[in-house]
């Protein structure tokens, strides 16, 4: 995989890698994932307790999301970067409300903060990249790509 080519790309890469790794952690060691999030891990679960099922689904979604983010970095898919800013802010809001309404433990606010700070970091990266591109001189512009190579 290529290294990110922009400031915003680095923020997306960090989030993608962590989402992938934390998703894998939840799939391999679900109890560890629950403890990291501040949830209790009872010795045995009551009938009808689908915590494990939900954690498996959430972990798989996180793993997949990590792959999507890393793919976006590999292709420098900037519209995706902008999209993530807004939806990570929505995620921050929903997770914060979950903590404030006692649906999730206080420690879960760290997840909300991670989402909010990640959104802001990506927004700043996008701004910085646009500013840097706007001040580039003709000498620093990349060479044109021959038409035969444009599709590759």
Buried (B, 14 or more C-beta within 10 A) or exposed (E): EEEBEBBBBBBBBBBBBBBBEBBBBBBEEBEEBBEBBBBEEEEEEEEEEEBEEEBBEBBBEBBEBBEBBBEBBBEBBBEBBEEBBEEBBEBBEEBBEBBEEEEBEEEBBBBBEBBBEBBBBBBBBBEEBEEEEEEEEEEEEEEEEEEEEEEE
